[in-house]
Amino acid sequence: MWSSMVHAALLGSLWCLLVKEQDYNCDSKESFYIGPLEETATPVVLNQWPSRDVLPSWRNTMEIFYRKLLLAGKRLVSLIALALNLDEDFFEKVGALDKPMSFLRLLHYPGDMGSFNEEIYGASAHSDYGMITLLATDGVPGLQVCREKSKQPRVWENVLHVDGALIVNIGDMMERWTNCLFRSTLHRVMPAGKERYSAAFFLDPNQDCLVECLESCCSASSPPRYPPIRSGDYLKEKLRLTYAS
């Protein structure tokens, strides 16, 4: 059921070679998705690649990029475990990193979005669903974060580009795992007046991994805020709500 849900969501609206996205919040961007590779994937492999006659080395380059981001993500998750007073390999031991549901999303934001008022976004305000997101950008500004997402009015800060560095977003699932000790990153992309390119790598756990409040993140005065849930069920519900229309 999970694989068919992902198949419907991604193939139905996202998994084309190049997809123009323009949702009800007036997001304007193009995306190319690369899902789990064959050796790390679930039984259903969804990736569709451009012809090697057109782009001879592109698939190989993207697969190498994907694997390097996956290694970096796993290393970062181990550091998060240590920061939470857990064993370094905690997330491996609970099965989160055994065939994780990780996606690489290549993004292009057009320079001319037709309007430059506050109703037009490259990406409207949102947080990512999974554990963590690694983001590489081309240095063109536009990405903004809100540190205090529960407060109104929201205060947005520009994210500065650092050559050779990856931007890291905490995802909703990590917030749930840590009982809100680590908050997911509310972010958006604003028009920059010029083309912008980025690559986002979403590290999501194995679909059968149980996401429940970590012992180091709860106490008598701070009990678990969320019930346990399978990662696949959690993401499936998020996708259902996102693409229900």
Salt bridges, closest charged atoms under 4 A:
GLU21 OE1 - LYS29 NZ 3.38
GLU21 OE1 - ARG105 NH2 2.91
ASP27 OD2 - LYS29 NZ 3.31
GLU30 OE1 - HIS108 ND1 2.73
GLU38 OE2 - ARG59 NH2 3.34
GLU39 OE2 - ARG67 NE 2.75
GLU63 OE2 - ARG59 NE 3.07
ASP87 OD2 - LYS93 NZ 2.61
GLU88 OE2 - ARG75 NH1 2.69
ASP89 OD1 - LYS93 NZ 3.73
ASP128 OD1 - HIS126 NE2 3.60
ASP128 OD1 - HIS187 NE2 3.58
GLU157 OE2 - ARG147 NE 2.61
ASP163 OD1 - HIS161 NE2 2.86
ASP172 OD2 - LYS238 NZ 3.44
GLU175 OE1 - LYS149 NZ 2.80
GLU195 OE2 - HIS108 NE2 2.90
ASP208 OD1 - ARG230 NH2 2.52
ASP233 OD1 - ARG230 NH1 2.83
ASP233 OD1 - LYS236 NZ 3.93
GLU237 OE2 - ARG240 NH2 2.70
